[in-house]
Amino acid sequence: MTAPAQKFENVSVDAKANVYFDGKVVSHSVYDKNGKKFTLGLIYPGTYKFNTGAPERMVITAGRCKVVQASGVLTAHESGQEFRIPGNSAFTITAEGGICEYVCYFE
């Protein structure tokens, strides 16, 4: 298991948060030096469904979660693990046993 990134250098961040599900999922948009966007976020305990536009790679940086992709495939993830979601799709994520932290890369 590879340790997730703990620090990002040479980035800019949107101060305005992306707030979903009455504040139970919150992220901030971050841009690398080339302007490519990714997000850093928190998922409070619960189950939440998201739709995707672009393909996404979600890296869990703390906590744990279960993910059900649109295909019905269920996977479990914890800190240091990642999963991918196809573009123009959907997934349901359940944070268990505390807050789940993540980095989402748009591919």
Phi and psi restraints in degrees (range 20) as a CNS / XPLOR table:
assign (resid 1 and name C) (resid 2 and name N)
       (resid 2 and name CA) (resid 2 and name C) 1.0 -85.1 20.0 2
assign (resid 2 and name N) (resid 2 and name CA)
       (resid 2 and name C) (resid 3 and name N) 1.0 135.9 20.0 2
assign (resid 2 and name C) (resid 3 and name N)
       (resid 3 and name CA) (resid 3 and name C) 1.0 -68.2 20.0 2
assign (resid 3 and name N) (resid 3 and name CA)
       (resid 3 and name C) (resid 4 and name N) 1.0 133.5 20.0 2
assign (resid 3 and name C) (resid 4 and name N)
       (resid 4 and name CA) (resid 4 and name C) 1.0 -68.7 20.0 2
assign (resid 4 and name N) (resid 4 and name CA)
       (resid 4 and name C) (resid 5 and name N) 1.0 155.1 20.0 2
assign (resid 4 and name C) (resid 5 and name N)
       (resid 5 and name CA) (resid 5 and name C) 1.0 -57.4 20.0 2
assign (resid 5 and name N) (resid 5 and name CA)
       (resid 5 and name C) (resid 6 and name N) 1.0 136.2 20.0 2
assign (resid 5 and name C) (resid 6 and name N)
       (resid 6 and name CA) (resid 6 and name C) 1.0 -105.5 20.0 2
assign (resid 6 and name N) (resid 6 and name CA)
       (resid 6 and name C) (resid 7 and name N) 1.0 -16.7 20.0 2
assign (resid 6 and name C) (resid 7 and name N)
       (resid 7 and name CA) (resid 7 and name C) 1.0 -150.5 20.0 2
assign (resid 7 and name N) (resid 7 and name CA)
       (resid 7 and name C) (resid 8 and name N) 1.0 140.6 20.0 2
assign (resid 7 and name C) (resid 8 and name N)
       (resid 8 and name CA) (resid 8 and name C) 1.0 -118.7 20.0 2
assign (resid 8 and name N) (resid 8 and name CA)
       (resid 8 and name C) (resid 9 and name N) 1.0 128.7 20.0 2
assign (resid 8 and name C) (resid 9 and name N)
       (resid 9 and name CA) (resid 9 and name C) 1.0 -99.5 20.0 2
assign (resid 9 and name N) (resid 9 and name CA)
       (resid 9 and name C) (resid 10 and name N) 1.0 152.5 20.0 2
assign (resid 9 and name C) (resid 10 and name N)
       (resid 10 and name CA) (resid 10 and name C) 1.0 54.2 20.0 2
assign (resid 10 and name N) (resid 10 and name CA)
       (resid 10 and name C) (resid 11 and name N) 1.0 52.7 20.0 2
assign (resid 10 and name C) (resid 11 and name N)
       (resid 11 and name CA) (resid 11 and name C) 1.0 -125.2 20.0 2
assign (resid 11 and name N) (resid 11 and name CA)
       (resid 11 and name C) (resid 12 and name N) 1.0 164.7 20.0 2
assign (resid 11 and name C) (resid 12 and name N)
       (resid 12 and name CA) (resid 12 and name C) 1.0 -121.6 20.0 2
assign (resid 12 and name N) (resid 12 and name CA)
       (resid 12 and name C) (resid 13 and name N) 1.0 152.4 20.0 2
assign (resid 12 and name C) (resid 13 and name N)
       (resid 13 and name CA) (resid 13 and name C) 1.0 -131.3 20.0 2
assign (resid 13 and name N) (resid 13 and name CA)
       (resid 13 and name C) (resid 14 and name N) 1.0 136.5 20.0 2
assign (resid 13 and name C) (resid 14 and name N)
       (resid 14 and name CA) (resid 14 and name C) 1.0 -74.7 20.0 2
assign (resid 14 and name N) (resid 14 and name CA)
       (resid 14 and name C) (resid 15 and name N) 1.0 125.6 20.0 2
assign (resid 14 and name C) (resid 15 and name N)
       (resid 15 and name CA) (resid 15 and name C) 1.0 -68.6 20.0 2
assign (resid 15 and name N) (resid 15 and name CA)
       (resid 15 and name C) (resid 16 and name N) 1.0 -31.6 20.0 2
assign (resid 15 and name C) (resid 16 and name N)
       (resid 16 and name CA) (resid 16 and name C) 1.0 -73.7 20.0 2
assign (resid 16 and name N) (resid 16 and name CA)
       (resid 16 and name C) (resid 17 and name N) 1.0 124.7 20.0 2
assign (resid 16 and name C) (resid 17 and name N)
       (resid 17 and name CA) (resid 17 and name C) 1.0 -77.7 20.0 2
assign (resid 17 and name N) (resid 17 and name CA)
       (resid 17 and name C) (resid 18 and name N) 1.0 154.1 20.0 2
assign (resid 17 and name C) (resid 18 and name N)
       (resid 18 and name CA) (resid 18 and name C) 1.0 -93.7 20.0 2
assign (resid 18 and name N) (resid 18 and name CA)
       (resid 18 and name C) (resid 19 and name N) 1.0 113.4 20.0 2
assign (resid 18 and name C) (resid 19 and name N)
       (resid 19 and name CA) (resid 19 and name C) 1.0 -114.6 20.0 2
assign (resid 19 and name N) (resid 19 and name CA)
       (resid 19 and name C) (resid 20 and name N) 1.0 126.3 20.0 2
assign (resid 19 and name C) (resid 20 and name N)
       (resid 20 and name CA) (resid 20 and name C) 1.0 -126.3 20.0 2
assign (resid 20 and name N) (resid 20 and name CA)
       (resid 20 and name C) (resid 21 and name N) 1.0 155.2 20.0 2
assign (resid 20 and name C) (resid 21 and name N)
       (resid 21 and name CA) (resid 21 and name C) 1.0 51.8 20.0 2
assign (resid 21 and name N) (resid 21 and name CA)
       (resid 21 and name C) (resid 22 and name N) 1.0 52.9 20.0 2
assign (resid 21 and name C) (resid 22 and name N)
       (resid 22 and name CA) (resid 22 and name C) 1.0 54.9 20.0 2
assign (resid 22 and name N) (resid 22 and name CA)
       (resid 22 and name C) (resid 23 and name N) 1.0 37.0 20.0 2
assign (resid 22 and name C) (resid 23 and name N)
       (resid 23 and name CA) (resid 23 and name C) 1.0 86.4 20.0 2
assign (resid 23 and name N) (resid 23 and name CA)
       (resid 23 and name C) (resid 24 and name N) 1.0 6.9 20.0 2
assign (resid 23 and name C) (resid 24 and name N)
       (resid 24 and name CA) (resid 24 and name C) 1.0 -83.4 20.0 2
assign (resid 24 and name N) (resid 24 and name CA)
       (resid 24 and name C) (resid 25 and name N) 1.0 -15.0 20.0 2
assign (resid 24 and name C) (resid 25 and name N)
       (resid 25 and name CA) (resid 25 and name C) 1.0 -132.8 20.0 2
assign (resid 25 and name N) (resid 25 and name CA)
       (resid 25 and name C) (resid 26 and name N) 1.0 122.8 20.0 2
assign (resid 25 and name C) (resid 26 and name N)
       (resid 26 and name CA) (resid 26 and name C) 1.0 -135.9 20.0 2
assign (resid 26 and name N) (resid 26 and name CA)
       (resid 26 and name C) (resid 27 and name N) 1.0 134.6 20.0 2
assign (resid 26 and name C) (resid 27 and name N)
       (resid 27 and name CA) (resid 27 and name C) 1.0 -139.6 20.0 2
assign (resid 27 and name N) (resid 27 and name CA)
       (resid 27 and name C) (resid 28 and name N) 1.0 164.5 20.0 2
assign (resid 27 and name C) (resid 28 and name N)
       (resid 28 and name CA) (resid 28 and name C) 1.0 -124.4 20.0 2
assign (resid 28 and name N) (resid 28 and name CA)
       (resid 28 and name C) (resid 29 and name N) 1.0 138.1 20.0 2
assign (resid 28 and name C) (resid 29 and name N)
       (resid 29 and name CA) (resid 29 and name C) 1.0 -80.7 20.0 2
assign (resid 29 and name N) (resid 29 and name CA)
       (resid 29 and name C) (resid 30 and name N) 1.0 133.3 20.0 2
assign (resid 29 and name C) (resid 30 and name N)
       (resid 30 and name CA) (resid 30 and name C) 1.0 -124.7 20.0 2
assign (resid 30 and name N) (resid 30 and name CA)
       (resid 30 and name C) (resid 31 and name N) 1.0 144.4 20.0 2
assign (resid 30 and name C) (resid 31 and name N)
       (resid 31 and name CA) (resid 31 and name C) 1.0 -125.4 20.0 2
assign (resid 31 and name N) (resid 31 and name CA)
       (resid 31 and name C) (resid 32 and name N) 1.0 129.2 20.0 2
assign (resid 31 and name C) (resid 32 and name N)
       (resid 32 and name CA) (resid 32 and name C) 1.0 -76.5 20.0 2
assign (resid 32 and name N) (resid 32 and name CA)
       (resid 32 and name C) (resid 33 and name N) 1.0 -180.0 20.0 2
assign (resid 32 and name C) (resid 33 and name N)
       (resid 33 and name CA) (resid 33 and name C) 1.0 -62.9 20.0 2
assign (resid 33 and name N) (resid 33 and name CA)
       (resid 33 and name C) (resid 34 and name N) 1.0 -18.4 20.0 2
assign (resid 33 and name C) (resid 34 and name N)
       (resid 34 and name CA) (resid 34 and name C) 1.0 -96.3 20.0 2
assign (resid 34 and name N) (resid 34 and name CA)
       (resid 34 and name C) (resid 35 and name N) 1.0 2.4 20.0 2
assign (resid 34 and name C) (resid 35 and name N)
       (resid 35 and name CA) (resid 35 and name C) 1.0 88.0 20.0 2
assign (resid 35 and name N) (resid 35 and name CA)
       (resid 35 and name C) (resid 36 and name N) 1.0 3.4 20.0 2
assign (resid 35 and name C) (resid 36 and name N)
       (resid 36 and name CA) (resid 36 and name C) 1.0 -74.8 20.0 2
assign (resid 36 and name N) (resid 36 and name CA)
       (resid 36 and name C) (resid 37 and name N) 1.0 130.7 20.0 2
assign (resid 36 and name C) (resid 37 and name N)
       (resid 37 and name CA) (resid 37 and name C) 1.0 -89.0 20.0 2
assign (resid 37 and name N) (resid 37 and name CA)
       (resid 37 and name C) (resid 38 and name N) 1.0 141.5 20.0 2
assign (resid 37 and name C) (resid 38 and name N)
       (resid 38 and name CA) (resid 38 and name C) 1.0 -143.9 20.0 2
assign (resid 38 and name N) (resid 38 and name CA)
       (resid 38 and name C) (resid 39 and name N) 1.0 169.5 20.0 2
assign (resid 38 and name C) (resid 39 and name N)
       (resid 39 and name CA) (resid 39 and name C) 1.0 -126.5 20.0 2
assign (resid 39 and name N) (resid 39 and name CA)
       (resid 39 and name C) (resid 40 and name N) 1.0 151.0 20.0 2
assign (resid 39 and name C) (resid 40 and name N)
       (resid 40 and name CA) (resid 40 and name C) 1.0 -116.5 20.0 2
assign (resid 40 and name N) (resid 40 and name CA)
       (resid 40 and name C) (resid 41 and name N) 1.0 131.9 20.0 2
assign (resid 40 and name C) (resid 41 and name N)
       (resid 41 and name CA) (resid 41 and name C) 1.0 -151.9 20.0 2
assign (resid 41 and name N) (resid 41 and name CA)
       (resid 41 and name C) (resid 42 and name N) 1.0 174.2 20.0 2
assign (resid 41 and name C) (resid 42 and name N)
       (resid 42 and name CA) (resid 42 and name C) 1.0 -126.2 20.0 2
assign (resid 42 and name N) (resid 42 and name CA)
       (resid 42 and name C) (resid 43 and name N) 1.0 139.7 20.0 2
assign (resid 42 and name C) (resid 43 and name N)
       (resid 43 and name CA) (resid 43 and name C) 1.0 -123.4 20.0 2
assign (resid 43 and name N) (resid 43 and name CA)
       (resid 43 and name C) (resid 44 and name N) 1.0 115.4 20.0 2
assign (resid 43 and name C) (resid 44 and name N)
       (resid 44 and name CA) (resid 44 and name C) 1.0 -76.4 20.0 2
assign (resid 44 and name N) (resid 44 and name CA)
       (resid 44 and name C) (resid 45 and name N) 1.0 157.8 20.0 2
assign (resid 44 and name C) (resid 45 and name N)
       (resid 45 and name CA) (resid 45 and name C) 1.0 -50.7 20.0 2
assign (resid 45 and name N) (resid 45 and name CA)
       (resid 45 and name C) (resid 46 and name N) 1.0 134.8 20.0 2
assign (resid 45 and name C) (resid 46 and name N)
       (resid 46 and name CA) (resid 46 and name C) 1.0 146.6 20.0 2
assign (resid 46 and name N) (resid 46 and name CA)
       (resid 46 and name C) (resid 47 and name N) 1.0 -176.4 20.0 2
assign (resid 46 and name C) (resid 47 and name N)
       (resid 47 and name CA) (resid 47 and name C) 1.0 -123.1 20.0 2
assign (resid 47 and name N) (resid 47 and name CA)
       (resid 47 and name C) (resid 48 and name N) 1.0 131.8 20.0 2
assign (resid 47 and name C) (resid 48 and name N)
       (resid 48 and name CA) (resid 48 and name C) 1.0 -139.9 20.0 2
assign (resid 48 and name N) (resid 48 and name CA)
       (resid 48 and name C) (resid 49 and name N) 1.0 139.1 20.0 2
assign (resid 48 and name C) (resid 49 and name N)
       (resid 49 and name CA) (resid 49 and name C) 1.0 -107.3 20.0 2
assign (resid 49 and name N) (resid 49 and name CA)
       (resid 49 and name C) (resid 50 and name N) 1.0 132.8 20.0 2
assign (resid 49 and name C) (resid 50 and name N)
       (resid 50 and name CA) (resid 50 and name C) 1.0 -125.4 20.0 2
assign (resid 50 and name N) (resid 50 and name CA)
       (resid 50 and name C) (resid 51 and name N) 1.0 146.4 20.0 2
assign (resid 50 and name C) (resid 51 and name N)
       (resid 51 and name CA) (resid 51 and name C) 1.0 -102.0 20.0 2
assign (resid 51 and name N) (resid 51 and name CA)
       (resid 51 and name C) (resid 52 and name N) 1.0 149.0 20.0 2
assign (resid 51 and name C) (resid 52 and name N)
       (resid 52 and name CA) (resid 52 and name C) 1.0 -114.2 20.0 2
assign (resid 52 and name N) (resid 52 and name CA)
       (resid 52 and name C) (resid 53 and name N) 1.0 149.9 20.0 2
assign (resid 52 and name C) (resid 53 and name N)
       (resid 53 and name CA) (resid 53 and name C) 1.0 -100.9 20.0 2
assign (resid 53 and name N) (resid 53 and name CA)
       (resid 53 and name C) (resid 54 and name N) 1.0 -71.6 20.0 2
assign (resid 53 and name C) (resid 54 and name N)
       (resid 54 and name CA) (resid 54 and name C) 1.0 -82.8 20.0 2
assign (resid 54 and name N) (resid 54 and name CA)
       (resid 54 and name C) (resid 55 and name N) 1.0 156.7 20.0 2
assign (resid 54 and name C) (resid 55 and name N)
       (resid 55 and name CA) (resid 55 and name C) 1.0 -59.7 20.0 2
assign (resid 55 and name N) (resid 55 and name CA)
       (resid 55 and name C) (resid 56 and name N) 1.0 146.2 20.0 2
assign (resid 55 and name C) (resid 56 and name N)
       (resid 56 and name CA) (resid 56 and name C) 1.0 -126.6 20.0 2
assign (resid 56 and name N) (resid 56 and name CA)
       (resid 56 and name C) (resid 57 and name N) 1.0 145.5 20.0 2
assign (resid 56 and name C) (resid 57 and name N)
       (resid 57 and name CA) (resid 57 and name C) 1.0 -119.9 20.0 2
assign (resid 57 and name N) (resid 57 and name CA)
       (resid 57 and name C) (resid 58 and name N) 1.0 115.2 20.0 2
assign (resid 57 and name C) (resid 58 and name N)
       (resid 58 and name CA) (resid 58 and name C) 1.0 -102.9 20.0 2
assign (resid 58 and name N) (resid 58 and name CA)
       (resid 58 and name C) (resid 59 and name N) 1.0 123.3 20.0 2
assign (resid 58 and name C) (resid 59 and name N)
       (resid 59 and name CA) (resid 59 and name C) 1.0 -108.4 20.0 2
assign (resid 59 and name N) (resid 59 and name CA)
       (resid 59 and name C) (resid 60 and name N) 1.0 122.2 20.0 2
assign (resid 59 and name C) (resid 60 and name N)
       (resid 60 and name CA) (resid 60 and name C) 1.0 -83.2 20.0 2
assign (resid 60 and name N) (resid 60 and name CA)
       (resid 60 and name C) (resid 61 and name N) 1.0 122.8 20.0 2
assign (resid 60 and name C) (resid 61 and name N)
       (resid 61 and name CA) (resid 61 and name C) 1.0 -102.7 20.0 2
assign (resid 61 and name N) (resid 61 and name CA)
       (resid 61 and name C) (resid 62 and name N) 1.0 -17.6 20.0 2
assign (resid 61 and name C) (resid 62 and name N)
       (resid 62 and name CA) (resid 62 and name C) 1.0 -163.4 20.0 2
assign (resid 62 and name N) (resid 62 and name CA)
       (resid 62 and name C) (resid 63 and name N) 1.0 150.0 20.0 2
assign (resid 62 and name C) (resid 63 and name N)
       (resid 63 and name CA) (resid 63 and name C) 1.0 82.9 20.0 2
assign (resid 63 and name N) (resid 63 and name CA)
       (resid 63 and name C) (resid 64 and name N) 1.0 -161.5 20.0 2
assign (resid 63 and name C) (resid 64 and name N)
       (resid 64 and name CA) (resid 64 and name C) 1.0 -151.3 20.0 2
assign (resid 64 and name N) (resid 64 and name CA)
       (resid 64 and name C) (resid 65 and name N) 1.0 159.7 20.0 2
assign (resid 64 and name C) (resid 65 and name N)
       (resid 65 and name CA) (resid 65 and name C) 1.0 -154.6 20.0 2
assign (resid 65 and name N) (resid 65 and name CA)
       (resid 65 and name C) (resid 66 and name N) 1.0 164.9 20.0 2
assign (resid 65 and name C) (resid 66 and name N)
       (resid 66 and name CA) (resid 66 and name C) 1.0 -119.2 20.0 2
assign (resid 66 and name N) (resid 66 and name CA)
       (resid 66 and name C) (resid 67 and name N) 1.0 143.9 20.0 2
assign (resid 66 and name C) (resid 67 and name N)
       (resid 67 and name CA) (resid 67 and name C) 1.0 -129.2 20.0 2
assign (resid 67 and name N) (resid 67 and name CA)
       (resid 67 and name C) (resid 68 and name N) 1.0 132.3 20.0 2
assign (resid 67 and name C) (resid 68 and name N)
       (resid 68 and name CA) (resid 68 and name C) 1.0 -114.5 20.0 2
assign (resid 68 and name N) (resid 68 and name CA)
       (resid 68 and name C) (resid 69 and name N) 1.0 116.0 20.0 2
assign (resid 68 and name C) (resid 69 and name N)
       (resid 69 and name CA) (resid 69 and name C) 1.0 -79.7 20.0 2
assign (resid 69 and name N) (resid 69 and name CA)
       (resid 69 and name C) (resid 70 and name N) 1.0 166.5 20.0 2
assign (resid 69 and name C) (resid 70 and name N)
       (resid 70 and name CA) (resid 70 and name C) 1.0 -56.1 20.0 2
assign (resid 70 and name N) (resid 70 and name CA)
       (resid 70 and name C) (resid 71 and name N) 1.0 -28.9 20.0 2
assign (resid 70 and name C) (resid 71 and name N)
       (resid 71 and name CA) (resid 71 and name C) 1.0 -72.3 20.0 2
assign (resid 71 and name N) (resid 71 and name CA)
       (resid 71 and name C) (resid 72 and name N) 1.0 -10.6 20.0 2
assign (resid 71 and name C) (resid 72 and name N)
       (resid 72 and name CA) (resid 72 and name C) 1.0 95.8 20.0 2
assign (resid 72 and name N) (resid 72 and name CA)
       (resid 72 and name C) (resid 73 and name N) 1.0 -5.2 20.0 2
assign (resid 72 and name C) (resid 73 and name N)
       (resid 73 and name CA) (resid 73 and name C) 1.0 -70.7 20.0 2
assign (resid 73 and name N) (resid 73 and name CA)
       (resid 73 and name C) (resid 74 and name N) 1.0 128.0 20.0 2
assign (resid 73 and name C) (resid 74 and name N)
       (resid 74 and name CA) (resid 74 and name C) 1.0 -104.0 20.0 2
assign (resid 74 and name N) (resid 74 and name CA)
       (resid 74 and name C) (resid 75 and name N) 1.0 130.1 20.0 2
assign (resid 74 and name C) (resid 75 and name N)
       (resid 75 and name CA) (resid 75 and name C) 1.0 -133.9 20.0 2
assign (resid 75 and name N) (resid 75 and name CA)
       (resid 75 and name C) (resid 76 and name N) 1.0 155.6 20.0 2
assign (resid 75 and name C) (resid 76 and name N)
       (resid 76 and name CA) (resid 76 and name C) 1.0 -117.4 20.0 2
assign (resid 76 and name N) (resid 76 and name CA)
       (resid 76 and name C) (resid 77 and name N) 1.0 143.4 20.0 2
assign (resid 76 and name C) (resid 77 and name N)
       (resid 77 and name CA) (resid 77 and name C) 1.0 -140.4 20.0 2
assign (resid 77 and name N) (resid 77 and name CA)
       (resid 77 and name C) (resid 78 and name N) 1.0 150.2 20.0 2
assign (resid 77 and name C) (resid 78 and name N)
       (resid 78 and name CA) (resid 78 and name C) 1.0 -138.8 20.0 2
assign (resid 78 and name N) (resid 78 and name CA)
       (resid 78 and name C) (resid 79 and name N) 1.0 178.5 20.0 2
assign (resid 78 and name C) (resid 79 and name N)
       (resid 79 and name CA) (resid 79 and name C) 1.0 -47.4 20.0 2
assign (resid 79 and name N) (resid 79 and name CA)
       (resid 79 and name C) (resid 80 and name N) 1.0 129.7 20.0 2
assign (resid 79 and name C) (resid 80 and name N)
       (resid 80 and name CA) (resid 80 and name C) 1.0 93.8 20.0 2
assign (resid 80 and name N) (resid 80 and name CA)
       (resid 80 and name C) (resid 81 and name N) 1.0 -6.6 20.0 2
assign (resid 80 and name C) (resid 81 and name N)
       (resid 81 and name CA) (resid 81 and name C) 1.0 -105.3 20.0 2
assign (resid 81 and name N) (resid 81 and name CA)
       (resid 81 and name C) (resid 82 and name N) 1.0 162.8 20.0 2
assign (resid 81 and name C) (resid 82 and name N)
       (resid 82 and name CA) (resid 82 and name C) 1.0 -140.7 20.0 2
assign (resid 82 and name N) (resid 82 and name CA)
       (resid 82 and name C) (resid 83 and name N) 1.0 163.7 20.0 2
assign (resid 82 and name C) (resid 83 and name N)
       (resid 83 and name CA) (resid 83 and name C) 1.0 -145.0 20.0 2
assign (resid 83 and name N) (resid 83 and name CA)
       (resid 83 and name C) (resid 84 and name N) 1.0 160.1 20.0 2
assign (resid 83 and name C) (resid 84 and name N)
       (resid 84 and name CA) (resid 84 and name C) 1.0 -120.2 20.0 2
assign (resid 84 and name N) (resid 84 and name CA)
       (resid 84 and name C) (resid 85 and name N) 1.0 144.9 20.0 2
assign (resid 84 and name C) (resid 85 and name N)
       (resid 85 and name CA) (resid 85 and name C) 1.0 -124.4 20.0 2
assign (resid 85 and name N) (resid 85 and name CA)
       (resid 85 and name C) (resid 86 and name N) 1.0 130.1 20.0 2
assign (resid 85 and name C) (resid 86 and name N)
       (resid 86 and name CA) (resid 86 and name C) 1.0 -65.6 20.0 2
assign (resid 86 and name N) (resid 86 and name CA)
       (resid 86 and name C) (resid 87 and name N) 1.0 158.8 20.0 2
assign (resid 86 and name C) (resid 87 and name N)
       (resid 87 and name CA) (resid 87 and name C) 1.0 -68.8 20.0 2
assign (resid 87 and name N) (resid 87 and name CA)
       (resid 87 and name C) (resid 88 and name N) 1.0 157.4 20.0 2
assign (resid 87 and name C) (resid 88 and name N)
       (resid 88 and name CA) (resid 88 and name C) 1.0 50.3 20.0 2
assign (resid 88 and name N) (resid 88 and name CA)
       (resid 88 and name C) (resid 89 and name N) 1.0 49.3 20.0 2
assign (resid 88 and name C) (resid 89 and name N)
       (resid 89 and name CA) (resid 89 and name C) 1.0 -137.9 20.0 2
assign (resid 89 and name N) (resid 89 and name CA)
       (resid 89 and name C) (resid 90 and name N) 1.0 -159.7 20.0 2
assign (resid 89 and name C) (resid 90 and name N)
       (resid 90 and name CA) (resid 90 and name C) 1.0 -154.1 20.0 2
assign (resid 90 and name N) (resid 90 and name CA)
       (resid 90 and name C) (resid 91 and name N) 1.0 161.0 20.0 2
assign (resid 90 and name C) (resid 91 and name N)
       (resid 91 and name CA) (resid 91 and name C) 1.0 -153.8 20.0 2
assign (resid 91 and name N) (resid 91 and name CA)
       (resid 91 and name C) (resid 92 and name N) 1.0 155.2 20.0 2
assign (resid 91 and name C) (resid 92 and name N)
       (resid 92 and name CA) (resid 92 and name C) 1.0 -115.7 20.0 2
assign (resid 92 and name N) (resid 92 and name CA)
       (resid 92 and name C) (resid 93 and name N) 1.0 129.0 20.0 2
assign (resid 92 and name C) (resid 93 and name N)
       (resid 93 and name CA) (resid 93 and name C) 1.0 -119.4 20.0 2
assign (resid 93 and name N) (resid 93 and name CA)
       (resid 93 and name C) (resid 94 and name N) 1.0 136.5 20.0 2
assign (resid 93 and name C) (resid 94 and name N)
       (resid 94 and name CA) (resid 94 and name C) 1.0 -120.8 20.0 2
assign (resid 94 and name N) (resid 94 and name CA)
       (resid 94 and name C) (resid 95 and name N) 1.0 118.7 20.0 2
assign (resid 94 and name C) (resid 95 and name N)
       (resid 95 and name CA) (resid 95 and name C) 1.0 -88.7 20.0 2
assign (resid 95 and name N) (resid 95 and name CA)
       (resid 95 and name C) (resid 96 and name N) 1.0 132.3 20.0 2
assign (resid 95 and name C) (resid 96 and name N)
       (resid 96 and name CA) (resid 96 and name C) 1.0 -123.4 20.0 2
assign (resid 96 and name N) (resid 96 and name CA)
       (resid 96 and name C) (resid 97 and name N) 1.0 141.4 20.0 2
assign (resid 96 and name C) (resid 97 and name N)
       (resid 97 and name CA) (resid 97 and name C) 1.0 67.2 20.0 2
assign (resid 97 and name N) (resid 97 and name CA)
       (resid 97 and name C) (resid 98 and name N) 1.0 24.0 20.0 2
assign (resid 97 and name C) (resid 98 and name N)
       (resid 98 and name CA) (resid 98 and name C) 1.0 132.2 20.0 2
assign (resid 98 and name N) (resid 98 and name CA)
       (resid 98 and name C) (resid 99 and name N) 1.0 -173.1 20.0 2
assign (resid 98 and name C) (resid 99 and name N)
       (resid 99 and name CA) (resid 99 and name C) 1.0 -73.8 20.0 2
assign (resid 99 and name N) (resid 99 and name CA)
       (resid 99 and name C) (resid 100 and name N) 1.0 137.7 20.0 2
assign (resid 99 and name C) (resid 100 and name N)
       (resid 100 and name CA) (resid 100 and name C) 1.0 -105.6 20.0 2
assign (resid 100 and name N) (resid 100 and name CA)
       (resid 100 and name C) (resid 101 and name N) 1.0 127.1 20.0 2
assign (resid 100 and name C) (resid 101 and name N)
       (resid 101 and name CA) (resid 101 and name C) 1.0 -108.1 20.0 2
assign (resid 101 and name N) (resid 101 and name CA)
       (resid 101 and name C) (resid 102 and name N) 1.0 146.4 20.0 2
assign (resid 101 and name C) (resid 102 and name N)
       (resid 102 and name CA) (resid 102 and name C) 1.0 -149.6 20.0 2
assign (resid 102 and name N) (resid 102 and name CA)
       (resid 102 and name C) (resid 103 and name N) 1.0 163.1 20.0 2
assign (resid 102 and name C) (resid 103 and name N)
       (resid 103 and name CA) (resid 103 and name C) 1.0 -121.6 20.0 2
assign (resid 103 and name N) (resid 103 and name CA)
       (resid 103 and name C) (resid 104 and name N) 1.0 129.9 20.0 2
assign (resid 103 and name C) (resid 104 and name N)
       (resid 104 and name CA) (resid 104 and name C) 1.0 -114.0 20.0 2
assign (resid 104 and name N) (resid 104 and name CA)
       (resid 104 and name C) (resid 105 and name N) 1.0 119.5 20.0 2
assign (resid 104 and name C) (resid 105 and name N)
       (resid 105 and name CA) (resid 105 and name C) 1.0 -101.9 20.0 2
assign (resid 105 and name N) (resid 105 and name CA)
       (resid 105 and name C) (resid 106 and name N) 1.0 133.4 20.0 2
assign (resid 105 and name C) (resid 106 and name N)
       (resid 106 and name CA) (resid 106 and name C) 1.0 -96.0 20.0 2
assign (resid 106 and name N) (resid 106 and name CA)
       (resid 106 and name C) (resid 107 and name N) 1.0 121.9 20.0 2
